[in-house]
Amino acid sequence: MKAFIVDKYKKGRALRLGEMPDPLLTDTDVLVQIHAAGLNPLDAKIRDGVFKPLLPYRPPFILGHDMAGVVTRVGPKVRGFKVGDTVFARPRDGRVGTLAEAIAIHEADLALKPKNLSMAEAAAIPLVGLTAWQALVEQAKLQKGQKILIHAGSGGVGTFAIQLAKHLGATVATTTSTTNVDLVKSLGADVVIDYKKQDFSKVLSGYDVVLNSLEGDTPEKSLDVLKQGGKLISISGPPDPEFARQQGLNGVLRLLMRLLSFNIRRKARGRGIHYSFLFMRADGGQVAQITSLIEAGIIRPVMDQVFPFEATNEALAYVETGRSKGKVVVALC
Ligand SMILES: NC(=O)c1ccc[n+]([C@@H]2O[C@H](COP(=O)([O-])OP(=O)(O)OC[C@H]3O[C@@H](n4cnc5c(N)ncnc54)[C@H](OP(=O)(O)O)[C@@H]3O)[C@@H](O)[C@H]2O)c1
């Protein structure tokens, strides 16, 4: 089958469009013909080798974390899906590779595609939807009436998280640049901080939760926004010891993560704030709950561009500019 392949870890190196063996199916796997694959900054980071210590994929391997398509075969123990179903997923770590004509996915990672979305729209959802769900519902336990700051509201994660937070009944502030102010307002943001003109840490205070997806001094400045007892949940680092424990990392990596997050954890603790790092995980049950919200019209995908499959390298380069509004997807058929 055709696939976009990482032959060698290297920053910015183009993926190779080539032939790979058809996927092998285990008893609990579903074989999916991929119609569209969503791209994420994680794809570029994996290609660059940034995640090698955590996710040691051995080249040559197929890149890609999001997909929508049609079930063409099911393993003998699969109970939830049948041939012909339209599905979408973020396959579990270690078994990614959606930039291809087909993929075998554990049925626990899969959900039925929302009926009101195209394949391209559905492929835009799983990774960012699961990230927002696990941050807001699982970790923050966001309640009606609470206040949340969602950084980078116009990005893939931000556009989904704003809508989910509004659905949960929170007051939502977000950061974005001037050109995206109308977009984030249309998604329900109550307070919009144009980071070109304002410093969010000087404007906002008394927040219950911050969802951070930015680097540099943003995690630390976000502490100024939170009230005592508040939660700073970061998806772009620094990773904390609890994350290292959950991932079953070795002693050296555990120590490294303890050191990397030492400062922010100490500063947060000093103010009575809980800091945690989140690395999202595959979960078909949660994707199915997201399907319900989409079919009910509560959450909609925000699409920036759909590229043809052959233009995957151009699509990934566009994602890497960090300027996309919502999601970037490649379409196979
Ligand atoms: N740990 C995890 O499980 C996990 C999961 C998903 C994503 N992530 C990480 O989270 C980050 C965001 O992911 P994403 O998919 O949302 O990325 P994305 O879609 O590429 O984000 C692009 C958006 O970020 C906005 N942006 C850039 N700099 C900004 C700033 N200083 N302030 C406010 N907005 C800014 C841009 O808006 P403007 O053009 O207006 O600046 C653009 O709309 C990435 O680093 C990704 O790797 C981690």
The ligand as a MOL file (V3000), in Angstrom:
LIG
                    3D

  0  0  0     0  0            999 V3000
M  V30 BEGIN CTAB
M  V30 COUNTS 48 52 0 0 0
M  V30 BEGIN ATOM
M  V30 1 N 0.5350 16.6530 25.1830 0
M  V30 2 C -0.4350 16.3420 24.3310 0
M  V30 3 O -1.1120 15.3140 24.4860 0
M  V30 4 C -0.7250 17.2500 23.1670 0
M  V30 5 C -1.8630 17.0320 22.3830 0
M  V30 6 C -2.1350 17.9180 21.3450 0
M  V30 7 C -1.2780 18.9780 21.0870 0
M  V30 8 N -0.1710 19.1340 21.8500 0 CHG=1
M  V30 9 C 0.7430 20.2670 21.6060 0
M  V30 10 O 0.0230 21.4630 21.8460 0
M  V30 11 C 0.4600 22.4620 20.9520 0
M  V30 12 C -0.7420 23.0190 20.1910 0
M  V30 13 O -1.2880 21.9910 19.3720 0
M  V30 14 P -2.3470 22.3610 18.2540 0
M  V30 15 O -2.6760 21.1310 17.5110 0
M  V30 16 O -3.4490 23.1660 18.8210 0 CHG=-1
M  V30 17 O -1.4160 23.3110 17.3310 0
M  V30 18 P -1.7900 24.2030 16.0740 0
M  V30 19 O -3.1450 23.8790 15.5920 0
M  V30 20 O -0.6610 24.1040 15.1170 0
M  V30 21 O -1.7980 25.6880 16.6860 0
M  V30 22 C -1.7480 26.7580 15.8020 0
M  V30 23 C -2.4040 27.9680 16.4640 0
M  V30 24 O -1.6100 28.4050 17.5710 0
M  V30 25 C -1.8210 29.7980 17.7100 0
M  V30 26 N -0.7240 30.4380 18.4030 0
M  V30 27 C 0.5950 30.3720 18.0940 0
M  V30 28 N 1.3120 31.1080 18.9780 0
M  V30 29 C 0.4300 31.6500 19.8610 0
M  V30 30 C 0.5530 32.4860 21.0010 0
M  V30 31 N 1.7430 32.9320 21.4150 0
M  V30 32 N -0.5680 32.8040 21.6810 0
M  V30 33 C -1.7760 32.3570 21.2780 0
M  V30 34 N -1.9570 31.5730 20.1880 0
M  V30 35 C -0.8650 31.2110 19.5060 0
M  V30 36 C -1.9180 30.2910 16.2700 0
M  V30 37 O -2.7350 31.4240 16.2510 0
M  V30 38 P -2.1480 32.8230 15.7050 0
M  V30 39 O -1.8140 32.5770 14.2560 0
M  V30 40 O -3.2630 33.7540 15.9520 0
M  V30 41 O -0.9120 33.1090 16.5310 0
M  V30 42 C -2.5480 29.1080 15.5170 0
M  V30 43 O -3.9160 29.3120 15.2440 0
M  V30 44 C 1.5210 21.8160 20.0570 0
M  V30 45 O 2.7960 22.0740 20.6200 0
M  V30 46 C 1.2170 20.3400 20.1800 0
M  V30 47 O 2.3280 19.5060 19.9320 0
M  V30 48 C 0.1300 18.2920 22.8850 0
M  V30 END ATOM
M  V30 BEGIN BOND
M  V30 1 1 1 2
M  V30 2 2 2 3
M  V30 3 1 2 4
M  V30 4 1 4 5
M  V30 5 2 4 48
M  V30 6 2 5 6
M  V30 7 1 6 7
M  V30 8 2 7 8
M  V30 9 1 8 9
M  V30 10 1 8 48
M  V30 11 1 9 10
M  V30 12 1 9 46
M  V30 13 1 10 11
M  V30 14 1 11 12
M  V30 15 1 11 44
M  V30 16 1 12 13
M  V30 17 1 13 14
M  V30 18 2 14 15
M  V30 19 1 14 16
M  V30 20 1 14 17
M  V30 21 1 17 18
M  V30 22 2 18 19
M  V30 23 1 18 20
M  V30 24 1 18 21
M  V30 25 1 21 22
M  V30 26 1 22 23
M  V30 27 1 23 24
M  V30 28 1 23 42
M  V30 29 1 24 25
M  V30 30 1 25 26
M  V30 31 1 25 36
M  V30 32 1 26 27
M  V30 33 1 26 35
M  V30 34 2 27 28
M  V30 35 1 28 29
M  V30 36 1 29 30
M  V30 37 2 29 35
M  V30 38 1 30 31
M  V30 39 2 30 32
M  V30 40 1 32 33
M  V30 41 2 33 34
M  V30 42 1 34 35
M  V30 43 1 36 37
M  V30 44 1 36 42
M  V30 45 1 37 38
M  V30 46 2 38 39
M  V30 47 1 38 40
M  V30 48 1 38 41
M  V30 49 1 42 43
M  V30 50 1 44 45
M  V30 51 1 44 46
M  V30 52 1 46 47
M  V30 END BOND
M  V30 END CTAB
M  END
